[in-house]
Amino acid sequence: MAYSKDSKGEYKKYHKSTRMKKERALRNKNRRELTRNGKVRKGDGKHIDHKDGNPKNNSKKNLRVVSARKNRKKQ
């Protein structure tokens, strides 16, 4: 029996969830804050990293700017 997976539909459903919307809003808020402070710019290839690895800990002391490469390597 063939199993059909609707990955496009699952992707849309996942990213529409309330939890994902809140997490995305927090990521955007952090990015905007560091943009205002002059630490990052649009298209600069930098990511906002959480020093302790906890994405819910968004205190200023826990956030830092790293290259996209370094951030991916960390994961």
N, CA, C and O atoms as a Tripos MOL2 file, in Angstrom:
@<TRIPOS>MOLECULE
protein
  300   299    75     0     0
PROTEIN
NO_CHARGES

@<TRIPOS>ATOM
      1 N           0.8450   -1.1760    0.0000 N.3       1 MET1
      2 CA          0.0000    0.0000    0.0000 C.3       1 MET1
      3 C           0.8990    1.2500    0.0000 C.2       1 MET1
      4 O           1.8350    1.3410    0.7940 O.2       1 MET1
      5 N           0.6210    2.1740   -0.8580 N.am      2 ALA2
      6 CA          1.4060    3.4020   -0.9700 C.3       2 ALA2
      7 C           0.9730    4.4020    0.0850 C.2       2 ALA2
      8 O          -0.2130    4.5480    0.3840 O.2       2 ALA2
      9 N           1.9640    5.0900    0.6430 N.am      3 TYR3
     10 CA          1.6920    6.1080    1.6550 C.3       3 TYR3
     11 C           1.9370    7.4760    1.0430 C.2       3 TYR3
     12 O           3.0330    7.7570    0.5580 O.2       3 TYR3
     13 N           0.9430    8.3050    1.0640 N.am      4 SER4
     14 CA          1.0510    9.6420    0.5030 C.3       4 SER4
     15 C           1.2520   10.6590    1.6260 C.2       4 SER4
     16 O           0.5020   10.6860    2.6020 O.2       4 SER4
     17 N           2.2560   11.4740    1.4700 N.am      5 LYS5
     18 CA          2.5340   12.4810    2.4890 C.3       5 LYS5
     19 C           2.3210   13.8720    1.8970 C.2       5 LYS5
     20 O           2.9030   14.2170    0.8680 O.2       5 LYS5
     21 N           1.5100   14.6350    2.5370 N.am      6 ASP6
     22 CA          1.2160   15.9920    2.0860 C.3       6 ASP6
     23 C           2.1520   16.9510    2.8220 C.2       6 ASP6
     24 O           1.7320   17.6520    3.7420 O.2       6 ASP6
     25 N           3.4170   16.9780    2.4140 N.am      7 SER7
     26 CA          4.3940   17.7830    3.1430 C.3       7 SER7
     27 C           4.1260   19.2800    3.0110 C.2       7 SER7
     28 O           4.3780   20.0360    3.9490 O.2       7 SER7
     29 N           3.6220   19.7120    1.8660 N.am      8 LYS8
     30 CA          3.3240   21.1310    1.6790 C.3       8 LYS8
     31 C           2.2160   21.5760    2.6380 C.2       8 LYS8
     32 O           2.2980   22.6350    3.2600 O.2       8 LYS8
     33 N           1.1930   20.7500    2.7380 N.am      9 GLY9
     34 CA          0.0880   21.0560    3.6440 C.3       9 GLY9
     35 C           0.5250   21.0170    5.1010 C.2       9 GLY9
     36 O           0.1130   21.8580    5.9000 O.2       9 GLY9
     37 N           1.3590   20.0440    5.4460 N.am     10 GLU10
     38 CA          1.8640   19.9510    6.8170 C.3      10 GLU10
     39 C           2.7160   21.1670    7.1570 C.2      10 GLU10
     40 O           2.6210   21.7060    8.2600 O.2      10 GLU10
     41 N           3.5420   21.5980    6.2190 N.am     11 TYR11
     42 CA          4.3960   22.7660    6.4090 C.3      11 TYR11
     43 C           3.5430   24.0060    6.6810 C.2      11 TYR11
     44 O           3.8110   24.7570    7.6200 O.2      11 TYR11
     45 N           2.5260   24.2120    5.8620 N.am     12 LYS12
     46 CA          1.6400   25.3710    6.0430 C.3      12 LYS12
     47 C           0.9280   25.3130    7.3890 C.2      12 LYS12
     48 O           0.8350   26.3200    8.0920 O.2      12 LYS12
     49 N           0.4320   24.1460    7.7430 N.am     13 LYS13
     50 CA         -0.2860   23.9850    9.0020 C.3      13 LYS13
     51 C           0.6370   24.2640   10.1930 C.2      13 LYS13
     52 O           0.2410   24.9270   11.1510 O.2      13 LYS13
     53 N           1.8530   23.7580   10.1240 N.am     14 TYR14
     54 CA          2.8270   23.9460   11.1990 C.3      14 TYR14
     55 C           3.1520   25.4310   11.3870 C.2      14 TYR14
     56 O           3.1590   25.9240   12.5150 O.2      14 TYR14
     57 N           3.4190   26.1420   10.2960 N.am     15 HIS15
     58 CA          3.8070   27.5440   10.3840 C.3      15 HIS15
     59 C           2.6380   28.4830   10.6480 C.2      15 HIS15
     60 O           2.8440   29.6560   10.9610 O.2      15 HIS15
     61 N           1.4120   27.9800   10.5260 N.am     16 LYS16
     62 CA          0.2290   28.7800   10.8540 C.3      16 LYS16
     63 C          -0.1330   28.6670   12.3230 C.2      16 LYS16
     64 O          -0.9560   29.4370   12.8180 O.2      16 LYS16
     65 N           0.4680   27.7220   13.0220 N.am     17 SER17
     66 CA          0.0850   27.4880   14.4130 C.3      17 SER17
     67 C           0.4050   28.7120   15.2770 C.2      17 SER17
     68 O           1.3330   29.4660   14.9840 O.2      17 SER17
     69 N          -0.3540   28.8900   16.3120 N.am     18 THR18
     70 CA         -0.1870   30.0310   17.2130 C.3      18 THR18
     71 C           1.2120   30.0520   17.8120 C.2      18 THR18
     72 O           1.8340   31.1100   17.9170 O.2      18 THR18
     73 N           1.7040   28.8840   18.2030 N.am     19 ARG19
     74 CA          3.0340   28.8040   18.8120 C.3      19 ARG19
     75 C           4.1150   29.3010   17.8520 C.2      19 ARG19
     76 O           4.9970   30.0610   18.2490 O.2      19 ARG19
     77 N           4.0480   28.8770   16.6030 N.am     20 MET20
     78 CA          5.0570   29.2800   15.6260 C.3      20 MET20
     79 C           4.9550   30.7710   15.3040 C.2      20 MET20
     80 O           5.9690   31.4280   15.0670 O.2      20 MET20
     81 N           3.7420   31.2980   15.2950 N.am     21 LYS21
     82 CA          3.5750   32.7350   15.0510 C.3      21 LYS21
     83 C           4.2220   33.5490   16.1660 C.2      21 LYS21
     84 O           4.8680   34.5640   15.9060 O.2      21 LYS21
     85 N           4.0490   33.1020   17.4030 N.am     22 LYS22
     86 CA          4.6490   33.8030   18.5490 C.3      22 LYS22
     87 C           6.1720   33.7260   18.4980 C.2      22 LYS22
     88 O           6.8550   34.7180   18.7520 O.2      22 LYS22
     89 N           6.7020   32.5510   18.1710 N.am     23 GLU23
     90 CA          8.1540   32.3970   18.0920 C.3      23 GLU23
     91 C           8.7400   33.2540   16.9760 C.2      23 GLU23
     92 O           9.7970   33.8620   17.1490 O.2      23 GLU23
     93 N           8.0560   33.3050   15.8300 N.am     24 ARG24
     94 CA          8.5090   34.1250   14.7080 C.3      24 ARG24
     95 C           8.4790   35.6020   15.0720 C.2      24 ARG24
     96 O           9.3840   36.3540   14.7100 O.2      24 ARG24
     97 N           7.4370   36.0190   15.7880 N.am     25 ALA25
     98 CA          7.3270   37.4130   16.2150 C.3      25 ALA25
     99 C           8.4790   37.7850   17.1550 C.2      25 ALA25
    100 O           9.0180   38.8890   17.0660 O.2      25 ALA25
    101 N           8.8540   36.8770   18.0460 N.am     26 LEU26
    102 CA          9.9760   37.1350   18.9480 C.3      26 LEU26
    103 C          11.3000   37.2540   18.1860 C.2      26 LEU26
    104 O          12.1220   38.1200   18.4850 O.2      26 LEU26
    105 N          11.4950   36.3740   17.1980 N.am     27 ARG27
    106 CA         12.7250   36.4490   16.3860 C.3      27 ARG27
    107 C          12.7880   37.7750   15.6490 C.2      27 ARG27
    108 O          13.8400   38.4110   15.5950 O.2      27 ARG27
    109 N          11.6580   38.1940   15.0790 N.am     28 ASN28
    110 CA         11.6170   39.4670   14.3540 C.3      28 ASN28
    111 C          11.8460   40.6450   15.2920 C.2      28 ASN28
    112 O          12.5210   41.6070   14.9260 O.2      28 ASN28
    113 N          11.2940   40.5780   16.4880 N.am     29 LYS29
    114 CA         11.4680   41.6460   17.4700 C.3      29 LYS29
    115 C          12.9440   41.7910   17.8550 C.2      29 LYS29
    116 O          13.4670   42.9020   17.9290 O.2      29 LYS29
    117 N          13.6010   40.6670   18.0970 N.am     30 ASN30
    118 CA         15.0210   40.7000   18.4510 C.3      30 ASN30
    119 C          15.8500   41.2820   17.3170 C.2      30 ASN30
    120 O          16.7580   42.0780   17.5530 O.2      30 ASN30
    121 N          15.5440   40.8930   16.1050 N.am     31 ARG31
    122 CA         16.2790   41.3920   14.9470 C.3      31 ARG31
    123 C          16.0750   42.9050   14.7840 C.2      31 ARG31
    124 O          17.0280   43.6410   14.5280 O.2      31 ARG31
    125 N          14.8320   43.3570   14.9350 N.am     32 ARG32
    126 CA         14.5560   44.7950   14.8240 C.3      32 ARG32
    127 C          15.3010   45.5960   15.8800 C.2      32 ARG32
    128 O          15.8460   46.6620   15.5930 O.2      32 ARG32
    129 N          15.3210   45.0740   17.1120 N.am     33 GLU33
    130 CA         16.0070   45.7560   18.2050 C.3      33 GLU33
    131 C          17.5000   45.9210   17.8960 C.2      33 GLU33
    132 O          18.0600   47.0000   18.0920 O.2      33 GLU33
    133 N          18.1350   44.8620   17.4180 N.am     34 LEU34
    134 CA         19.5660   44.9430   17.1150 C.3      34 LEU34
    135 C          19.8280   45.7720   15.8590 C.2      34 LEU34
    136 O          20.9120   46.3350   15.7040 O.2      34 LEU34
    137 N          18.8490   45.8500   14.9670 N.am     35 THR35
    138 CA         18.9830   46.7150   13.7980 C.3      35 THR35
    139 C          18.9600   48.1810   14.2330 C.2      35 THR35
    140 O          19.7520   48.9950   13.7580 O.2      35 THR35
    141 N          18.0470   48.5010   15.1370 N.am     36 ARG36
    142 CA         17.9720   49.8760   15.6590 C.3      36 ARG36
    143 C          19.2550   50.2820   16.3780 C.2      36 ARG36
    144 O          19.6660   51.4410   16.3240 O.2      36 ARG36
    145 N          19.8810   49.3260   17.0470 N.am     37 ASN37
    146 CA         21.1200   49.6120   17.7800 C.3      37 ASN37
    147 C          22.3510   49.6170   16.8780 C.2      37 ASN37
    148 O          23.4580   49.8950   17.3400 O.2      37 ASN37
    149 N          22.1650   49.3120   15.5940 N.am     38 GLY38
    150 CA         23.2710   49.3470   14.6470 C.3      38 GLY38
    151 C          24.1510   48.1080   14.6600 C.2      38 GLY38
    152 O          25.2380   48.1320   14.0820 O.2      38 GLY38
    153 N          23.7240   47.0400   15.2920 N.am     39 LYS39
    154 CA         24.5330   45.8200   15.3840 C.3      39 LYS39
    155 C          24.3980   44.9520   14.1340 C.2      39 LYS39
    156 O          25.3450   44.2570   13.7680 O.2      39 LYS39
    157 N          23.2450   44.9790   13.4760 N.am     40 VAL40
    158 CA         23.0160   44.2070   12.2520 C.3      40 VAL40
    159 C          22.3220   45.0940   11.2280 C.2      40 VAL40
    160 O          21.7270   46.1190   11.5590 O.2      40 VAL40
    161 N          22.4180   44.6610    9.9620 N.am     41 ARG41
    162 CA         21.7140   45.3480    8.8790 C.3      41 ARG41
    163 C          21.0350   44.3130    8.0100 C.2      41 ARG41
    164 O          21.3930   43.1350    8.0330 O.2      41 ARG41
    165 N          20.0820   44.7450    7.2660 N.am     42 LYS42
    166 CA         19.3660   43.8520    6.3530 C.3      42 LYS42
    167 C          20.3460   43.3220    5.3060 C.2      42 LYS42
    168 O          21.0700   44.0910    4.6740 O.2      42 LYS42
    169 N          20.3600   42.0130    5.1320 N.am     43 GLY43
    170 CA         21.2000   41.3970    4.1150 C.3      43 GLY43
    171 C          22.6590   41.2500    4.4810 C.2      43 GLY43
    172 O          23.4820   40.9850    3.6060 O.2      43 GLY43
    173 N          23.0110   41.4160    5.7590 N.am     44 ASP44
    174 CA         24.4210   41.3450    6.1480 C.3      44 ASP44
    175 C          24.9170   39.9250    6.4040 C.2      44 ASP44
    176 O          26.1060   39.7270    6.6530 O.2      44 ASP44
    177 N          24.0220   38.9300    6.3480 N.am     45 GLY45
    178 CA         24.4370   37.5470    6.5440 C.3      45 GLY45
    179 C          24.6730   37.1760    7.9960 C.2      45 GLY45
    180 O          25.2760   36.1410    8.2800 O.2      45 GLY45
    181 N          24.2140   37.9950    8.9060 N.am     46 LYS46
    182 CA         24.4060   37.7310   10.3310 C.3      46 LYS46
    183 C          23.1360   37.1700   10.9430 C.2      46 LYS46
    184 O          22.0280   37.4570   10.4900 O.2      46 LYS46
    185 N          23.3160   36.3660   11.9780 N.am     47 HIS47
    186 CA         22.2000   35.8010   12.7210 C.3      47 HIS47
    187 C          22.2560   36.2780   14.1560 C.2      47 HIS47
    188 O          23.3180   36.6410   14.6620 O.2      47 HIS47
    189 N          21.1110   36.2750   14.8050 N.am     48 ILE48
    190 CA         21.0310   36.5790   16.2310 C.3      48 ILE48
    191 C          21.0910   35.2440   16.9590 C.2      48 ILE48
    192 O          20.2450   34.3760   16.7470 O.2      48 ILE48
    193 N          22.0840   35.0850   17.8070 N.am     49 ASP49
    194 CA         22.3170   33.8180   18.4960 C.3      49 ASP49
    195 C          21.9760   33.9630   19.9740 C.2      49 ASP49
    196 O          22.1820   35.0190   20.5710 O.2      49 ASP49
    197 N          21.4540   32.8920   20.5510 N.am     50 HIS50
    198 CA         21.2030   32.8420   21.9870 C.3      50 HIS50
    199 C          22.4000   32.1550   22.6380 C.2      50 HIS50
    200 O          22.6720   30.9890   22.3530 O.2      50 HIS50
    201 N          23.1050   32.8550   23.4940 N.am     51 LYS51
    202 CA         24.3220   32.3160   24.1040 C.3      51 LYS51
    203 C          24.0720   31.0120   24.8460 C.2      51 LYS51
    204 O          24.8760   30.0840   24.7630 O.2      51 LYS51
    205 N          22.9620   30.9380   25.5680 N.am     52 ASP52
    206 CA         22.6910   29.7360   26.3530 C.3      52 ASP52
    207 C          21.9490   28.6540   25.5650 C.2      52 ASP52
    208 O          21.6930   27.5740   26.0980 O.2      52 ASP52
    209 N          21.6030   28.9250   24.3130 N.am     53 GLY53
    210 CA         20.9420   27.9380   23.4780 C.3      53 GLY53
    211 C          19.4350   27.8480   23.6870 C.2      53 GLY53
    212 O          18.7690   27.0570   23.0200 O.2      53 GLY53
    213 N          18.8900   28.6400   24.5970 N.am     54 ASN54
    214 CA         17.4580   28.6290   24.8810 C.3      54 ASN54
    215 C          16.7840   29.7330   24.0730 C.2      54 ASN54
    216 O          16.9590   30.9100   24.3870 O.2      54 ASN54
    217 N          16.0180   29.3820   23.0400 N.am     55 PRO55
    218 CA         15.4040   30.4140   22.2000 C.3      55 PRO55
    219 C          14.3320   31.2390   22.8990 C.2      55 PRO55
    220 O          13.9100   32.2690   22.3720 O.2      55 PRO55
    221 N          13.8890   30.8120   24.0610 N.am     56 LYS56
    222 CA         12.8740   31.5810   24.7920 C.3      56 LYS56
    223 C          13.5060   32.6040   25.7310 C.2      56 LYS56
    224 O          12.8150   33.4850   26.2430 O.2      56 LYS56
    225 N          14.8090   32.4930   25.9600 N.am     57 ASN57
    226 CA         15.5160   33.4500   26.8080 C.3      57 ASN57
    227 C          15.9990   34.5950   25.9210 C.2      57 ASN57
    228 O          17.0680   34.5070   25.3180 O.2      57 ASN57
    229 N          15.2180   35.6600   25.8440 N.am     58 ASN58
    230 CA         15.5130   36.7710   24.9510 C.3      58 ASN58
    231 C          16.0350   38.0040   25.6740 C.2      58 ASN58
    232 O          15.8410   39.1270   25.2080 O.2      58 ASN58
    233 N          16.6910   37.8010   26.8010 N.am     59 SER59
    234 CA         17.2710   38.9380   27.5000 C.3      59 SER59
    235 C          18.4300   39.4890   26.6770 C.2      59 SER59
    236 O          19.0790   38.7430   25.9440 O.2      59 SER59
    237 N          18.6930   40.7710   26.7910 N.am     60 LYS60
    238 CA         19.7490   41.4030   26.0050 C.3      60 LYS60
    239 C          21.1090   40.7680   26.2750 C.2      60 LYS60
    240 O          21.9460   40.6870   25.3770 O.2      60 LYS60
    241 N          21.3310   40.3180   27.5040 N.am     61 LYS61
    242 CA         22.6060   39.6960   27.8570 C.3      61 LYS61
    243 C          22.7880   38.3420   27.1730 C.2      61 LYS61
    244 O          23.9170   37.8810   27.0020 O.2      61 LYS61
    245 N          21.7040   37.7130   26.7890 N.am     62 ASN62
    246 CA         21.7700   36.3850   26.1830 C.3      62 ASN62
    247 C          21.8660   36.4220   24.6620 C.2      62 ASN62
    248 O          22.1190   35.3850   24.0480 O.2      62 ASN62
    249 N          21.6740   37.5700   24.0390 N.am     63 LEU63
    250 CA         21.6890   37.6680   22.5800 C.3      63 LEU63
    251 C          23.0280   38.1920   22.0830 C.2      63 LEU63
    252 O          23.6360   39.0680   22.6980 O.2      63 LEU63
    253 N          23.4790   37.6370   20.9550 N.am     64 ARG64
    254 CA         24.7070   38.1180   20.3300 C.3      64 ARG64
    255 C          24.5750   37.9500   18.8180 C.2      64 ARG64
    256 O          23.7510   37.1730   18.3350 O.2      64 ARG64
    257 N          25.3930   38.6860   18.0890 N.am     65 VAL65
    258 CA         25.3870   38.6360   16.6360 C.3      65 VAL65
    259 C          26.5320   37.7240   16.2000 C.2      65 VAL65
    260 O          27.6770   37.9090   16.6100 O.2      65 VAL65
    261 N          26.2040   36.7280   15.3540 N.am     66 VAL66
    262 CA         27.2200   35.8250   14.8210 C.3      66 VAL66
    263 C          26.9850   35.6460   13.3280 C.2      66 VAL66
    264 O          25.9120   35.9590   12.8130 O.2      66 VAL66
    265 N          27.9990   35.1420   12.6460 N.am     67 SER67
    266 CA         27.8250   34.8630   11.2210 C.3      67 SER67
    267 C          26.8530   33.6930   11.0670 C.2      67 SER67
    268 O          26.7090   32.8640   11.9650 O.2      67 SER67
    269 N          26.1990   33.6450    9.9280 N.am     68 ALA68
    270 CA         25.2520   32.5570    9.6620 C.3      68 ALA68
    271 C          25.9780   31.2150    9.7120 C.2      68 ALA68
    272 O          25.4270   30.2260   10.1930 O.2      68 ALA68
    273 N          27.1880   31.1820    9.2240 N.am     69 ARG69
    274 CA         27.9690   29.9490    9.1980 C.3      69 ARG69
    275 C          28.2440   29.4380   10.6110 C.2      69 ARG69
    276 O          28.0930   28.2490   10.8930 O.2      69 ARG69
    277 N          28.6460   30.3420   11.4840 N.am     70 LYS70
    278 CA         28.9490   29.9490   12.8690 C.3      70 LYS70
    279 C          27.6770   29.4760   13.5840 C.2      70 LYS70
    280 O          27.7250   28.5200   14.3580 O.2      70 LYS70
    281 N          26.5650   30.1240   13.3350 N.am     71 ASN71
    282 CA         25.3220   29.7500   13.9670 C.3      71 ASN71
    283 C          24.8420   28.3690   13.5010 C.2      71 ASN71
    284 O          24.3540   27.5780   14.3080 O.2      71 ASN71
    285 N          24.9760   28.0860   12.2390 N.am     72 ARG72
    286 CA         24.6000   26.7590   11.7180 C.3      72 ARG72
    287 C          25.5110   25.6770   12.2600 C.2      72 ARG72
    288 O          25.0620   24.5710   12.5590 O.2      72 ARG72
    289 N          26.7800   25.9930   12.3870 N.am     73 LYS73
    290 CA         27.7710   25.0380   12.8800 C.3      73 LYS73
    291 C          27.4620   24.6440   14.3200 C.2      73 LYS73
    292 O          27.6670   23.4960   14.7160 O.2      73 LYS73
    293 N          26.9720   25.5960   15.0920 N.am     74 LYS74
    294 CA         26.6510   25.3850   16.4960 C.3      74 LYS74
    295 C          25.5580   24.3310   16.6800 C.2      74 LYS74
    296 O          25.5690   23.5740   17.6500 O.2      74 LYS74
    297 N          24.6230   24.2930   15.7430 N.am     75 GLN75
    298 CA         23.4880   23.3780   15.8500 C.3      75 GLN75
    299 C          23.9440   22.0390   15.4990 C.2      75 GLN75
    300 O          23.1560   21.0930   15.5170 O.2      75 GLN75
@<TRIPOS>BOND
     1     1     2 1
     2     2     3 1
     3     3     4 2
     4     3     5 am
     5     5     6 1
     6     6     7 1
     7     7     8 2
     8     7     9 am
     9     9    10 1
    10    10    11 1
    11    11    12 2
    12    11    13 am
    13    13    14 1
    14    14    15 1
    15    15    16 2
    16    15    17 am
    17    17    18 1
    18    18    19 1
    19    19    20 2
    20    19    21 am
    21    21    22 1
    22    22    23 1
    23    23    24 2
    24    23    25 am
    25    25    26 1
    26    26    27 1
    27    27    28 2
    28    27    29 am
    29    29    30 1
    30    30    31 1
    31    31    32 2
    32    31    33 am
    33    33    34 1
    34    34    35 1
    35    35    36 2
    36    35    37 am
    37    37    38 1
    38    38    39 1
    39    39    40 2
    40    39    41 am
    41    41    42 1
    42    42    43 1
    43    43    44 2
    44    43    45 am
    45    45    46 1
    46    46    47 1
    47    47    48 2
    48    47    49 am
    49    49    50 1
    50    50    51 1
    51    51    52 2
    52    51    53 am
    53    53    54 1
    54    54    55 1
    55    55    56 2
    56    55    57 am
    57    57    58 1
    58    58    59 1
    59    59    60 2
    60    59    61 am
    61    61    62 1
    62    62    63 1
    63    63    64 2
    64    63    65 am
    65    65    66 1
    66    66    67 1
    67    67    68 2
    68    67    69 am
    69    69    70 1
    70    70    71 1
    71    71    72 2
    72    71    73 am
    73    73    74 1
    74    74    75 1
    75    75    76 2
    76    75    77 am
    77    77    78 1
    78    78    79 1
    79    79    80 2
    80    79    81 am
    81    81    82 1
    82    82    83 1
    83    83    84 2
    84    83    85 am
    85    85    86 1
    86    86    87 1
    87    87    88 2
    88    87    89 am
    89    89    90 1
    90    90    91 1
    91    91    92 2
    92    91    93 am
    93    93    94 1
    94    94    95 1
    95    95    96 2
    96    95    97 am
    97    97    98 1
    98    98    99 1
    99    99   100 2
   100    99   101 am
   101   101   102 1
   102   102   103 1
   103   103   104 2
   104   103   105 am
   105   105   106 1
   106   106   107 1
   107   107   108 2
   108   107   109 am
   109   109   110 1
   110   110   111 1
   111   111   112 2
   112   111   113 am
   113   113   114 1
   114   114   115 1
   115   115   116 2
   116   115   117 am
   117   117   118 1
   118   118   119 1
   119   119   120 2
   120   119   121 am
   121   121   122 1
   122   122   123 1
   123   123   124 2
   124   123   125 am
   125   125   126 1
   126   126   127 1
   127   127   128 2
   128   127   129 am
   129   129   130 1
   130   130   131 1
   131   131   132 2
   132   131   133 am
   133   133   134 1
   134   134   135 1
   135   135   136 2
   136   135   137 am
   137   137   138 1
   138   138   139 1
   139   139   140 2
   140   139   141 am
   141   141   142 1
   142   142   143 1
   143   143   144 2
   144   143   145 am
   145   145   146 1
   146   146   147 1
   147   147   148 2
   148   147   149 am
   149   149   150 1
   150   150   151 1
   151   151   152 2
   152   151   153 am
   153   153   154 1
   154   154   155 1
   155   155   156 2
   156   155   157 am
   157   157   158 1
   158   158   159 1
   159   159   160 2
   160   159   161 am
   161   161   162 1
   162   162   163 1
   163   163   164 2
   164   163   165 am
   165   165   166 1
   166   166   167 1
   167   167   168 2
   168   167   169 am
   169   169   170 1
   170   170   171 1
   171   171   172 2
   172   171   173 am
   173   173   174 1
   174   174   175 1
   175   175   176 2
   176   175   177 am
   177   177   178 1
   178   178   179 1
   179   179   180 2
   180   179   181 am
   181   181   182 1
   182   182   183 1
   183   183   184 2
   184   183   185 am
   185   185   186 1
   186   186   187 1
   187   187   188 2
   188   187   189 am
   189   189   190 1
   190   190   191 1
   191   191   192 2
   192   191   193 am
   193   193   194 1
   194   194   195 1
   195   195   196 2
   196   195   197 am
   197   197   198 1
   198   198   199 1
   199   199   200 2
   200   199   201 am
   201   201   202 1
   202   202   203 1
   203   203   204 2
   204   203   205 am
   205   205   206 1
   206   206   207 1
   207   207   208 2
   208   207   209 am
   209   209   210 1
   210   210   211 1
   211   211   212 2
   212   211   213 am
   213   213   214 1
   214   214   215 1
   215   215   216 2
   216   215   217 am
   217   217   218 1
   218   218   219 1
   219   219   220 2
   220   219   221 am
   221   221   222 1
   222   222   223 1
   223   223   224 2
   224   223   225 am
   225   225   226 1
   226   226   227 1
   227   227   228 2
   228   227   229 am
   229   229   230 1
   230   230   231 1
   231   231   232 2
   232   231   233 am
   233   233   234 1
   234   234   235 1
   235   235   236 2
   236   235   237 am
   237   237   238 1
   238   238   239 1
   239   239   240 2
   240   239   241 am
   241   241   242 1
   242   242   243 1
   243   243   244 2
   244   243   245 am
   245   245   246 1
   246   246   247 1
   247   247   248 2
   248   247   249 am
   249   249   250 1
   250   250   251 1
   251   251   252 2
   252   251   253 am
   253   253   254 1
   254   254   255 1
   255   255   256 2
   256   255   257 am
   257   257   258 1
   258   258   259 1
   259   259   260 2
   260   259   261 am
   261   261   262 1
   262   262   263 1
   263   263   264 2
   264   263   265 am
   265   265   266 1
   266   266   267 1
   267   267   268 2
   268   267   269 am
   269   269   270 1
   270   270   271 1
   271   271   272 2
   272   271   273 am
   273   273   274 1
   274   274   275 1
   275   275   276 2
   276   275   277 am
   277   277   278 1
   278   278   279 1
   279   279   280 2
   280   279   281 am
   281   281   282 1
   282   282   283 1
   283   283   284 2
   284   283   285 am
   285   285   286 1
   286   286   287 1
   287   287   288 2
   288   287   289 am
   289   289   290 1
   290   290   291 1
   291   291   292 2
   292   291   293 am
   293   293   294 1
   294   294   295 1
   295   295   296 2
   296   295   297 am
   297   297   298 1
   298   298   299 1
   299   299   300 2
@<TRIPOS>SUBSTRUCTURE
     1 MET1         2 RESIDUE 1 A MET
     2 ALA2         6 RESIDUE 1 A ALA
     3 TYR3        10 RESIDUE 1 A TYR
     4 SER4        14 RESIDUE 1 A SER
     5 LYS5        18 RESIDUE 1 A LYS
     6 ASP6        22 RESIDUE 1 A ASP
     7 SER7        26 RESIDUE 1 A SER
     8 LYS8        30 RESIDUE 1 A LYS
     9 GLY9        34 RESIDUE 1 A GLY
    10 GLU10       38 RESIDUE 1 A GLU
    11 TYR11       42 RESIDUE 1 A TYR
    12 LYS12       46 RESIDUE 1 A LYS
    13 LYS13       50 RESIDUE 1 A LYS
    14 TYR14       54 RESIDUE 1 A TYR
    15 HIS15       58 RESIDUE 1 A HIS
    16 LYS16       62 RESIDUE 1 A LYS
    17 SER17       66 RESIDUE 1 A SER
    18 THR18       70 RESIDUE 1 A THR
    19 ARG19       74 RESIDUE 1 A ARG
    20 MET20       78 RESIDUE 1 A MET
    21 LYS21       82 RESIDUE 1 A LYS
    22 LYS22       86 RESIDUE 1 A LYS
    23 GLU23       90 RESIDUE 1 A GLU
    24 ARG24       94 RESIDUE 1 A ARG
    25 ALA25       98 RESIDUE 1 A ALA
    26 LEU26      102 RESIDUE 1 A LEU
    27 ARG27      106 RESIDUE 1 A ARG
    28 ASN28      110 RESIDUE 1 A ASN
    29 LYS29      114 RESIDUE 1 A LYS
    30 ASN30      118 RESIDUE 1 A ASN
    31 ARG31      122 RESIDUE 1 A ARG
    32 ARG32      126 RESIDUE 1 A ARG
    33 GLU33      130 RESIDUE 1 A GLU
    34 LEU34      134 RESIDUE 1 A LEU
    35 THR35      138 RESIDUE 1 A THR
    36 ARG36      142 RESIDUE 1 A ARG
    37 ASN37      146 RESIDUE 1 A ASN
    38 GLY38      150 RESIDUE 1 A GLY
    39 LYS39      154 RESIDUE 1 A LYS
    40 VAL40      158 RESIDUE 1 A VAL
    41 ARG41      162 RESIDUE 1 A ARG
    42 LYS42      166 RESIDUE 1 A LYS
    43 GLY43      170 RESIDUE 1 A GLY
    44 ASP44      174 RESIDUE 1 A ASP
    45 GLY45      178 RESIDUE 1 A GLY
    46 LYS46      182 RESIDUE 1 A LYS
    47 HIS47      186 RESIDUE 1 A HIS
    48 ILE48      190 RESIDUE 1 A ILE
    49 ASP49      194 RESIDUE 1 A ASP
    50 HIS50      198 RESIDUE 1 A HIS
    51 LYS51      202 RESIDUE 1 A LYS
    52 ASP52      206 RESIDUE 1 A ASP
    53 GLY53      210 RESIDUE 1 A GLY
    54 ASN54      214 RESIDUE 1 A ASN
    55 PRO55      218 RESIDUE 1 A PRO
    56 LYS56      222 RESIDUE 1 A LYS
    57 ASN57      226 RESIDUE 1 A ASN
    58 ASN58      230 RESIDUE 1 A ASN
    59 SER59      234 RESIDUE 1 A SER
    60 LYS60      238 RESIDUE 1 A LYS
    61 LYS61      242 RESIDUE 1 A LYS
    62 ASN62      246 RESIDUE 1 A ASN
    63 LEU63      250 RESIDUE 1 A LEU
    64 ARG64      254 RESIDUE 1 A ARG
    65 VAL65      258 RESIDUE 1 A VAL
    66 VAL66      262 RESIDUE 1 A VAL
    67 SER67      266 RESIDUE 1 A SER
    68 ALA68      270 RESIDUE 1 A ALA
    69 ARG69      274 RESIDUE 1 A ARG
    70 LYS70      278 RESIDUE 1 A LYS
    71 ASN71      282 RESIDUE 1 A ASN
    72 ARG72      286 RESIDUE 1 A ARG
    73 LYS73      290 RESIDUE 1 A LYS
    74 LYS74      294 RESIDUE 1 A LYS
    75 GLN75      298 RESIDUE 1 A GLN
